[in-house]
């Protein structure tokens, strides 16, 4: 039995900052639960683009983060590394690793836990080799499912092979990890949880009164980044005929992103702008209220790992219409939702209509799918202890790894 808690450095690019307070909230809550078991310090790796406007990223929103969101309660250091659009992609892991190694030297971690395989995990493995610290990688989704270049495939494969353990968030990602070369004996699926004290079954009409939603509305809620991969173009293509047939139908979009203006314009052109709400990023309690007020959650993504919002909706007893991709079918079946092919607006519209017509057993859904962040953190911590004990870690030993660097 260890008397001293292990020191774990968490490396991630997705973390709430003063510039983007709603970014990476699942990572934050996951790590916060782990902090009840170990000493945690977060290292948020942050790309720094050239100042010229035409050299800023166009495919996703980016705000430079240099300080933590005031609502977070864990120590975090922002580790900046230089990037150049497209050209620096093969070198981003190396550039990040150099800065990360320097930042870790003063921390003396017993273990590094990296969320995302690339560039986070790649940089963490390089830094870990330099410091003599084992690294656990947590693949999240697109980092394994959307690997498009030779260099990225090579570095992801190296990262998974050289890590001490891999803990994907879904069975689907576990299969990808093994295909990339991770040893099956060193891979364990650990699904994430949610705030069960916030996301739980509650009265729909009470939530609607608070949110000023009509009592008879058929409310669909989307929660996520407003980006192409979330299938929002297909959703907004499916909505006009569906709303024409269902006059009580409304949509609430929770989240921000580069597609917002395009989607707003699409809603205006389609004549449905008065029935679509763009709510921006919201705190978990507000998200829970909207899920409680809803009839359905819709997540028509092209690709996913194990989306937290589905766990949150199910914990609230709300059924889900989602794409049959990634880890989604591992938790969504006919008892709690409807799965559709990705990038198919017609079938999405049919599924949404069928989901709205069906009487779901909301109490059963909420009882079956309740999984807390603490449940997930305990499983992660067990893997951390296994790796540390294999490395000879003990509570009475003062780490001198970094001192040798």
C-alpha positions in Angstrom: 0.0 0.0 0.0 1.5 3.3 -1.1 1.6 6.1 1.4 2.7 8.7 -1.2 0.5 9.4 -4.2 2.1 9.1 -7.6 2.9 12.3 -9.5 1.2 12.2 -12.9 1.8 14.8 -15.7 -1.2 15.1 -18.0 -0.4 16.2 -21.5 -3.3 17.5 -23.7 -4.0 20.2 -26.3 -7.7 20.3 -25.3 -8.2 22.0 -22.0 -10.3 25.0 -20.8 -8.5 28.2 -21.1 -9.3 31.9 -20.5 -9.7 32.3 -24.2 -11.8 29.1 -24.7 -13.4 28.2 -21.4 -15.6 25.4 -22.8 -12.8 23.7 -24.8 -11.8 20.3 -23.5 -14.3 20.1 -20.6 -14.5 16.3 -20.8 -10.7 16.1 -20.5 -10.8 18.5 -17.5 -13.5 16.6 -15.6 -11.8 13.3 -16.4 -8.5 14.6 -15.0 -10.2 16.3 -12.1 -11.6 12.9 -11.0 -8.1 11.4 -11.3 -6.7 14.1 -9.1 -8.6 12.6 -6.1 -6.2 9.6 -6.5 -2.9 11.1 -7.6 -0.9 14.3 -7.7 -1.8 15.9 -11.0 -0.3 18.7 -13.1 -1.6 19.5 -16.5 0.6 20.6 -19.4 -1.6 22.1 -22.1 0.4 22.0 -25.4 -0.5 25.1 -27.5 0.5 25.7 -31.1 1.6 29.2 -32.0 0.9 30.2 -35.6 2.7 33.1 -37.4 1.0 36.4 -36.8 0.0 37.0 -40.4 -3.7 36.6 -40.8 -3.5 34.5 -44.0 -1.3 32.0 -42.1 -3.9 31.3 -39.4 -5.7 27.9 -39.5 -8.8 27.9 -41.6 -10.2 24.4 -41.0 -10.8 25.0 -37.3 -11.1 27.8 -34.8 -8.0 28.6 -32.9 -7.4 31.0 -30.0 -4.0 31.3 -28.4 -4.2 30.0 -24.8 -1.8 31.3 -22.2 -3.8 31.1 -19.0 -6.4 28.7 -17.5 -10.1 29.2 -17.4 -11.0 30.8 -14.0 -13.5 27.9 -13.4 -10.8 25.2 -13.4 -9.2 23.9 -10.2 -6.1 22.1 -11.3 -2.6 23.5 -11.8 -1.9 23.9 -15.5 1.0 25.1 -17.6 0.6 26.2 -21.2 3.5 24.8 -23.3 3.7 26.8 -26.5 5.4 25.4 -29.6 5.8 27.0 -33.1 3.8 25.7 -36.0 3.4 26.7 -39.7 0.2 25.7 -41.5 0.6 22.4 -43.5 4.4 22.6 -43.8 5.2 21.9 -40.1 2.9 19.0 -39.7 5.6 16.3 -39.9 7.6 18.1 -37.3 4.9 19.2 -34.8 5.5 16.3 -32.5 9.2 17.0 -32.3 8.8 20.7 -31.9 6.3 20.1 -29.1 8.5 17.5 -27.4 11.4 19.9 -27.1 9.3 22.4 -25.3 7.5 19.8 -23.3 10.7 18.1 -22.1 11.9 21.4 -20.7 8.6 22.1 -18.9 8.6 18.6 -17.4 12.1 18.9 -16.0 11.0 20.9 -13.0 8.0 18.6 -12.2 9.7 15.2 -11.7 6.6 13.2 -12.7 6.4 9.5 -12.0 4.3 9.0 -15.1 3.0 10.9 -18.1 -0.6 10.5 -19.2 -1.3 11.9 -22.7 -4.7 12.5 -24.1 -4.7 12.0 -27.9 -2.1 10.1 -29.8 -0.8 12.9 -32.0 0.8 15.3 -31.6 0.2 15.1 -27.8 1.1 11.4 -27.4 4.0 11.6 -29.8 5.5 14.6 -27.9 4.9 12.9 -24.6 6.6 9.7 -25.6 9.7 11.6 -26.9 9.8 13.6 -23.7 9.3 10.5 -21.6 12.2 8.7 -23.3 14.4 11.7 -22.6 13.4 11.8 -18.9 13.1 8.1 -18.3 9.4 8.4 -17.5 6.7 5.9 -18.7 3.9 7.2 -20.8 0.3 6.1 -21.1 -1.6 7.2 -24.2 -5.4 7.8 -24.3 -6.6 7.8 -27.9 -9.8 9.8 -28.3 -11.1 9.4 -31.8 -9.9 11.3 -34.8 -6.3 10.8 -33.7 -6.6 7.1 -34.8 -9.7 7.2 -37.1 -8.7 10.1 -39.3 -5.0 9.6 -39.9 -4.5 10.9 -43.4 -0.8 11.3 -44.1 2.3 9.0 -44.3 4.1 11.0 -41.5 1.1 11.0 -39.2 0.6 7.2 -39.7 4.3 6.6 -38.9 4.4 8.8 -35.8 1.1 7.4 -34.5 2.4 3.9 -34.9 5.7 4.7 -33.2 3.8 6.4 -30.3 1.6 3.5 -29.6 4.4 0.9 -29.9 6.7 2.9 -27.6 4.1 3.8 -24.9 3.9 1.8 -21.7 0.1 1.3 -22.1 -2.7 2.5 -24.3 -6.2 3.1 -22.9 -8.6 4.0 -25.8 -12.0 5.3 -24.9 -13.9 2.7 -27.1 -13.6 -0.8 -28.4 -13.5 0.6 -31.9 -10.4 2.7 -31.0 -8.9 -0.4 -29.3 -9.0 -2.2 -32.6 -7.4 0.8 -34.4 -4.7 0.9 -31.8 -3.8 -2.7 -32.3 -3.8 -2.2 -36.1 -1.3 0.6 -35.6 1.0 -1.8 -33.7 0.1 -1.5 -30.0 0.6 -4.7 -28.2 -2.8 -6.3 -27.4 -1.6 -7.1 -23.9 -0.8 -3.4 -23.3 -4.2 -2.0 -24.5 -7.4 -1.7 -22.4 -10.6 0.0 -23.3 -11.7 2.5 -20.6 -14.8 4.4 -21.4 -15.3 7.9 -20.0 -18.1 8.9 -17.7 -20.0 12.0 -16.9 -21.2 14.1 -14.0 -24.0 11.9 -12.7 -24.8 14.5 -10.1 -25.6 16.9 -13.0 -26.7 14.6 -15.8 -29.6 12.6 -14.5 -33.3 12.1 -15.1 -35.3 15.2 -14.3 -38.7 16.7 -15.3 -38.8 17.9 -18.9 -41.5 20.5 -18.4 -39.8 22.1 -15.5 -36.6 22.5 -17.6 -38.7 23.9 -20.5 -40.3 26.6 -18.3 -36.8 27.6 -17.1 -35.4 27.7 -20.6 -38.5 29.3 -22.2 -39.2 26.4 -24.5 -42.8 25.7 -25.6 -44.5 23.0 -23.6 -45.6 21.2 -26.8 -42.3 21.6 -28.7 -40.5 18.7 -30.3 -37.0 19.7 -29.3 -33.9 18.2 -30.8 -30.6 19.2 -29.2 -27.1 19.1 -30.8 -24.0 19.5 -28.5 -20.5 19.7 -29.9 -18.1 21.8 -32.0 -19.7 23.4 -35.0 -17.4 21.8 -37.5 -17.9 19.7 -40.6 -17.0 16.4 -39.1 -20.0 16.6 -36.7 -22.4 16.2 -39.6 -24.0 19.6 -39.2 -24.4 20.2 -42.9 -26.4 17.0 -43.2 -28.5 18.0 -40.2 -29.4 21.4 -41.6 -30.2 19.7 -44.9 -32.6 17.3 -43.1 -34.3 19.9 -41.1 -36.4 22.0 -43.6 -38.6 19.2 -44.9 -38.8 17.7 -41.4 -39.9 21.0 -39.9 -42.5 21.5 -42.7 -44.1 18.2 -41.7 -43.7 18.8 -37.9 -44.7 22.4 -37.0 -43.7 22.0 -33.4 -40.1 20.9 -34.2 -37.2 23.0 -32.9 -33.4 22.7 -32.8 -31.0 23.9 -30.2 -27.3 23.9 -31.1 -24.9 24.0 -28.2 -21.3 24.8 -29.0 -19.2 27.1 -31.1 -17.0 26.7 -34.1 -16.1 27.9 -37.6 -19.3 26.6 -39.2 -21.6 28.8 -37.1 -22.1 31.6 -39.6 -22.6 29.2 -42.5 -25.2 27.3 -40.5 -27.0 30.5 -39.5 -27.1 31.6 -43.2 -28.4 28.2 -44.2 -31.2 28.4 -41.6 -32.2 31.9 -43.0 -32.2 30.6 -46.6 -34.3 27.6 -45.6 -36.8 29.6 -43.7 -36.2 27.8 -40.4 -34.1 30.5 -38.6 -36.9 31.2 -36.1 -36.9 27.6 -35.0 -33.2 27.1 -34.5 -31.3 28.4 -31.5 -27.5 28.9 -31.5 -26.6 28.9 -27.8 -22.8 28.9 -28.0 -20.7 27.0 -25.5 -22.4 26.3 -22.2 -21.4 25.1 -18.7 -22.4 21.4 -17.9 -25.4 22.4 -15.8 -26.8 24.4 -18.6 -26.2 21.6 -21.1 -27.9 19.2 -18.7 -31.0 21.5 -18.6 -31.2 21.5 -22.4 -30.9 17.8 -22.6 -33.6 17.4 -19.9 -35.8 19.7 -21.9 -35.2 17.8 -25.1 -37.0 15.0 -26.9 -33.8 13.8 -28.6 -30.1 14.4 -28.8 -28.8 14.3 -32.4 -25.2 13.7 -33.2 -24.8 13.0 -36.9 -21.0 12.9 -36.9 -18.8 11.5 -39.7 -16.3 10.2 -37.2 -16.3 9.8 -33.4 -14.3 8.1 -30.6 -16.6 7.9 -27.6 -18.6 11.1 -27.5 -19.3 12.3 -23.9 -22.5 14.0 -24.9 -24.1 10.7 -25.7 -23.3 9.5 -22.2 -24.7 12.7 -20.8 -27.9 12.5 -22.8 -28.5 8.8 -21.8 -27.8 9.6 -18.2 -30.6 12.2 -18.5 -32.9 9.5 -19.9 -33.0 11.0 -23.3 -32.8 8.9 -26.5 -30.2 9.5 -29.2 -30.2 9.7 -33.0 -26.6 9.4 -34.1 -24.3 8.1 -36.8 -23.3 4.5 -36.8 -19.6 5.4 -36.4 -16.7 4.9 -34.0 -17.7 3.9 -30.4 -21.3 5.2 -30.8 -22.8 1.7 -31.5 -21.1 0.3 -28.4 -23.7 2.2 -26.3 -26.5 3.2 -28.6 -28.9 0.4 -29.6 -32.6 0.1 -30.3 -33.5 0.5 -26.6 -32.1 4.0 -26.4 -31.7 5.4 -29.8 -31.5 5.1 -33.6 -28.3 4.8 -35.6 -28.0 6.2 -39.1 -25.3 6.0 -41.9 -23.1 9.1 -41.8 -23.4 11.8 -44.4 -27.0 10.8 -45.4 -29.4 13.6 -44.8 -32.5 11.7 -46.0 -32.0 8.8 -43.6 -31.1 11.2 -40.8 -34.5 12.9 -41.3 -36.3 9.6 -41.2 -34.5 8.6 -38.0 -35.3 11.9 -36.3 -39.0 11.5 -37.3 -39.1 8.0 -36.0 -37.3 9.0 -32.8 -39.8 11.8 -32.1 -42.7 9.4 -32.7 -41.5 6.7 -30.4 -42.3 6.6 -26.6 -38.9 5.9 -25.0 -38.5 4.3 -21.6 -36.6 7.2 -20.1 -36.3 5.8 -16.6 -34.8 2.6 -17.9 -32.3 4.5 -20.2 -31.2 6.8 -17.3 -30.7 3.8 -14.9 -28.7 1.7 -17.5 -26.3 4.3 -18.8 -25.2 6.1 -15.6 -21.4 6.1 -15.4 -19.5 8.6 -13.4 -16.1 10.3 -13.9 -15.0 8.6 -10.7 -15.7 5.2 -12.2 -13.6 6.0 -15.2 -10.8 7.6 -13.1 -10.5 4.5 -10.9 -10.0 2.3 -13.9 -7.3 4.7 -15.3 -5.6 4.8 -11.9 -5.4 1.0 -11.8 -3.5 1.1 -15.1 -1.3 3.8 -13.9 -0.4 1.8 -10.8 0.3 -1.3 -12.9 2.7 0.6 -15.1 4.4 2.3 -12.2 4.9 -0.9 -10.2 6.3 -2.5 -13.3 8.8 0.4 -13.4 9.8 -0.2 -9.8 7.9 2.8 -8.4 7.5 2.9 -4.6 6.1 5.6 -2.3 9.3 5.9 -0.3 11.5 6.5 -3.3 12.4 10.1 -4.3 12.5 10.3 -8.1 15.8 11.3 -9.5 15.0 10.7 -13.2 14.9 14.3 -14.2 18.1 15.1 -12.2 20.0 12.9 -14.6 18.9 14.9 -17.6 
